[in-house]
């Protein structure tokens, strides 16, 4: 398993489940519930949207071919 402290490493449900000692399904449901809470709360929703837009900007910059 890769180093989970690396901010550029995205862990699979299986990897997270192994670290936490729970099932993949529990990880998936917990993630879905957390994201639903973010979407329902107006303050947190704005933070979430800001994060998603800044993350996608960085990803799109990574994909720009160099001259």
C-alpha positions as CSV (number, residue, x, y, z in Angstrom):
1,X,0.0,0.0,0.0
2,X,1.3,3.5,-0.8
3,X,1.9,6.1,1.9
4,X,-1.5,7.4,2.9
5,X,0.1,10.7,4.2
6,X,1.0,11.7,0.7
7,X,-1.6,14.3,-0.3
8,X,-1.4,13.2,-4.0
9,X,-2.2,9.6,-3.2
10,X,-5.8,8.6,-3.4
11,X,-6.6,5.5,-1.4
12,X,-9.1,2.9,-2.6
13,X,-12.1,1.9,-0.5
14,X,-10.2,-1.4,0.2
15,X,-7.1,0.4,1.4
16,X,-9.1,2.7,3.7
17,X,-11.1,-0.2,5.0
18,X,-7.8,-2.1,5.8
19,X,-6.4,0.9,7.7
20,X,-9.6,1.5,9.7
21,X,-10.4,-2.2,10.2
22,X,-13.9,-1.9,8.6
23,X,-15.5,-3.2,5.4
24,X,-15.3,-1.5,2.0
25,X,-19.1,-1.0,2.2
26,X,-18.8,0.9,5.5
27,X,-16.1,3.2,4.0
28,X,-18.3,3.8,0.9
29,X,-21.4,4.6,3.0
30,X,-19.5,6.8,5.4
31,X,-18.1,8.8,2.4
32,X,-21.5,9.2,0.9
33,X,-23.0,10.4,4.2
34,X,-20.2,12.9,4.7
35,X,-20.5,14.3,1.2
36,X,-24.3,14.5,1.7
37,X,-23.8,16.6,4.9
38,X,-21.4,18.9,3.0
39,X,-24.0,19.4,0.3
40,X,-26.8,20.2,2.7
41,X,-25.0,22.8,4.9
42,X,-24.8,26.2,3.1
43,X,-21.4,27.2,4.7
44,X,-19.8,23.8,4.2
45,X,-21.3,23.5,0.8
46,X,-19.4,26.7,-0.3
47,X,-16.1,25.4,1.1
48,X,-16.7,22.1,-0.7
49,X,-17.4,23.8,-4.0
50,X,-14.4,26.0,-3.6
51,X,-12.2,23.0,-2.9
52,X,-13.6,21.1,-5.9
53,X,-13.1,24.0,-8.2
54,X,-9.5,24.7,-7.0
55,X,-8.7,20.9,-7.2
56,X,-9.9,20.7,-10.8
57,X,-7.9,23.8,-11.7
58,X,-4.8,22.2,-10.5
59,X,-5.6,18.9,-12.3
60,X,-6.3,20.8,-15.5
61,X,-3.0,22.7,-15.2
62,X,-1.2,19.4,-14.8
63,X,-2.6,18.2,-18.1
64,X,-1.5,21.2,-20.1
65,X,1.3,20.1,-22.5
66,X,4.5,22.0,-22.0
67,X,5.9,24.0,-24.9
